Amino acid sequence: MKRTIAALIGSAFLAAPALAGGPVTPVAEPPLEAPPVVTPAASGDWGGAYVGGQLGYADVGSKGNAVTGDGVLGGVQAGYRWDLGSTVLGVEADVSAADASFDGGAGKLDSLARVKLQAGYDMGRTLVYATGGAAYAKADVGGASLSDTGYFGGLGADYALNDRWTVGGEVLMHKFDNFDKSGIDADATTAAVKVNFRF
């Protein structure tokens, strides 16, 4: 009997560690996930001064079609832009000689000069912008040399070929009320291709 009790007590002591801890199953830790990659918005460097040239087309009309015509124009421009991140603000001045003849030999548009304000969106190598400001035109109408100041608005875009050169285009709508007190309300639509060198 004593041997049986001793055997049972010995078995209990031997089994105690197994019962206390039991087999340990390792817990697999979840794999570490890489943080999401944030792609920065495309952005170019559009700040600084520039000069360039342009070549385009002018379509001239007036209220009641008293004067209509079309032709080419070409000239030079200079400006400065401030790159504020996705927003680009700028100023520009241009002057163009024109050869836009009016129908019926009524004369022609001789020149067009503008002072522009620009507000654009930086898309990286492309800049799209709205522009507007004051325009000054000279014209020969019925043998008289006339000139007047008006206003304009339109849209443009530039593409950066590299750090220095850009190409682009603009379409602008011009209004001249009572052109040089002639009683003619004139308008002109211009479309031009532009090349600029940036400093």
Order of alpha helices (4+ residues) and beta strands (2+ residues): alpha-beta-beta-beta-beta-beta-beta-beta-beta
